[in-house]
Amino acid sequence: MPNQKAWSYQTGLAALDQQVDDSNNHAAFAALAELLRENLQEERRFGSTSAIRAARAGIVRQMNALTLDSVGVSFNSFCLVETDHESETPQYDLAFAVLHSCLPVDDRLVLLEFLDLEYRLWASVTNHVRYGPNEQSRREQADLLAALDQLSRAYTKQPFTALILEPNPRLVQNIVRR
């Protein structure tokens, strides 16, 4: 079984600090990094709330846009690290990789929408595991999967949920080609 991917903001920030060298982008990165650190500290102090998570999603959205512009890679990819634990949801990893490989590389808005949905679903699943299932997290995940289904249908001709359950082998080969 594949190793589990874990989200590490610290790893992402440290890696980006080494990558972003343009002074304008570095100033923007430093400001967003400070906002993210403050947001994470607020969550540790007061607990996880929808307002804190929404603010963090906005910061991550801006970080994705900045890193795509300055280094050509998303902030999400810097934050996802492999752990020694087996993945509990390896099919999600494959489904995201398949969908990402089918997106148009020159359409920045579509890519940013995908990255936002990827981050928000990952965060929702993590919170679901960390704090236990509840009706709000179930609804949030259902809404995110519906949005991913719509995006996936536009580029793979099948819903994202189908990619999770049974990925098309032809689409999986796209990952290797890219």
Secondary structure, 3 states (H helix, E strand, C coil): CCEEEEECHHHHHHHHHHHCCCHHHHHHHHHHHHHHHHHHHHHHHHCCCHHHHHHHHHHHHHHHHHHHHHHCCCHHHHHEEEEEEECCCHHHHHHHHHHHHHCCCCCHHHHHHHHHHHHHHHHHHHHHHHHCCCHHHHHHHHHHHHHHHHHHHHHHCCCHHHHHHCCCHHHHHHHHHC
